[in-house]
Structures are given as C-alpha cells and as structure tokens.
Amino acid sequence: MEYLRLKDGRVEGFPLPFEARQISLSWAVPGRINAFHLHPKRTQDELWCVVQGALLVWLVDVRADSPTKGTKRSFLLSGEAPSLLYIPSGVAHGYRAGHQGALLLYAMNDQFNPSDPNEGRLPWDFFGAELWAEDRG
C-alpha cells in the first residue's frame, strides 16, 4: 500500500495543509487501551493509518473555541482496508486494539522532543469507561 505522497514535506492530495515532520510506527498488543492524550504545548496534528490488525479509535473535541466542542466520535481503523484518520491538535484521542493487536503508522506535523514532550495524558476512562466496552451487538 502507498501511505503518503509528499512534495516539499506536504501531503499531496490531502484537503488540509499538512507538512509531515515525523513518521512513526507503534505496535499495540491485543486488547490494549492507550487513551487519552492531547498535545497541549504546541500544535501537533496527526494522520493515523492501521496497516495490520484493527483499532477502535475515539476522538473527543476539547478545543475551547470549536463549534464541535464536547463531540465524541469513534472510528474503526483496520489493516484490511487501510485509510487515513486526521486528528487535529486539541482533539483528545485514544484507542483499543483488536483481538489480533494492531500496527499503527502515523505522521505528525511536529517532532517529538524527549527533553520537552508535548504530551498531556488523561485517564483511560476520563470521557467514560463505556467508550471502551465491548460491542456485542
């Protein structure tokens, strides 16, 4: 699969201006919940794509000036049908890995700085434990 086409650091064909400054991989073991976090110090938008397995991803808009403040929305990202999920700065995000785990490929428009991490962690159930309940529907 082709992940991104870049020209002068910008993602071609993406409807918003996004300059990739770092691309990373993360493996989530089966059932892992990695939630929630924000990037409070600097603007950091992200593009996520699952290339193996599946993630249930929750986004919660906590931007003070946003017309969608408080909105919660879930997405299912799967390696069977890879797609991009854009996460703007100021939107809390987290995931639960599926029963086979998941390999997440993501691009950021800010670089990780180990001496000044741009991470704001919230408890996994900050927006409600029911978000992570198994859907037996």
Secondary structure as GFF3:
##gff-version 3
##sequence-region A 1 137
A	DSSP	beta_strand	6	7	.	.	.	ID=ss1
A	DSSP	beta_strand	10	11	.	.	.	ID=ss2
A	DSSP	beta_strand	22	28	.	.	.	ID=ss3
A	DSSP	beta_strand	33	38	.	.	.	ID=ss4
A	DSSP	beta_strand	46	61	.	.	.	ID=ss5
A	DSSP	beta_strand	72	78	.	.	.	ID=ss6
A	DSSP	beta_strand	85	87	.	.	.	ID=ss7
A	DSSP	beta_strand	91	108	.	.	.	ID=ss8
A	DSSP	beta_strand	120	121	.	.	.	ID=ss9
A	DSSP	three_ten_helix	129	132	.	.	.	ID=ss10
###
